[in-house]
């Protein structure tokens, strides 16, 4: 009895124990906090007083945190790669040194600033790459539209921010406009992060284990599709139909074209649809050319019977596959009969 109560108590405690926030939520919070610090520092300016330095430090790694956030949006792994955290740590530490390092001896400030700019520019570019990580043709339409929209909006915000960087010799009005543009872009970036988090919560990506299960299921599906294609070729002789296209085969099978093409190359081992069809046409032509009962049948008619539209493509395909012309093959096989 005591053991049962102890077990139930432990299970209940495990169920109600608070779980650590997920990777996406952590990076959403970090990105939101950094962008908020940047926006406040821009809005307050000299009025920030004692908060000027903390706000400046809080906003120095905004590009790094937004990169980690984007990785979390498009990569379902439960935790970050260690190297990505190190990169963002470099962005943050060099930014802190830039804020606090007024008393450092030359050339340390310049080296730190160059390092910060270089690494920050790198993560900004990497952010554009993340939405295409794991991009596949079989993604759902909402997921494809989401990825494209994310890249387009992020690119527009980053492009506007870069164009708004203060230029040497710019007047006070130009500097104020530049600060307004950067603040507006940071505010819109907050909305983008919130929208991306909302979308991903409702359209979660499959975990790595789930992707493996999906690949296993896809392999079984392709194997079944390969059997159906082979049956149509051997029993229905669909390759004998002239002008046969992959779209015709897909309609016959009731499958999307991309699945049929993937099966032809991955499961059946052909380079493409045309190679598969010509292989079966040539095999049929060899049988007919070697048949003594068809000795008098013109080679052109045999080519047409096998699905070729004219004698030229047939001769070229036959010689490429067999190593000799149809006429020479017929002569060699029927010589002793």
Secondary structure, DSSP 8 states (H G I E B T S, - for coil): -HHHHHHHHHHHHHHHS-----HHHHHHHHHHHHHHHHHHHHHHGGGGTTHHHHHHHHHTTHHHHHHHHHHHHH---SS--HHHHHHHHHHHHHHHHHHH-TT--TTHHHHHHHHHHHHHHHHHHHHHHHTTTT--TTS-HHHHHHHHHHHHHHHHHHHHHHHTS--TT--HHHHHHHHHHHHHHHHHHHHHHHHHHHHHHHS----HHHHHHHHHHHHHHHHHHHHHHHHHHHTS-GGGSTT--HHHHHHHHTS-HHHHHHHHHHTS--SSHHHHHHHHHHHHHHHHHT-GGGTTS-HHHHHHHTT-SSHHHHHHHHHHHHSS-HHHHHHHHHTT-
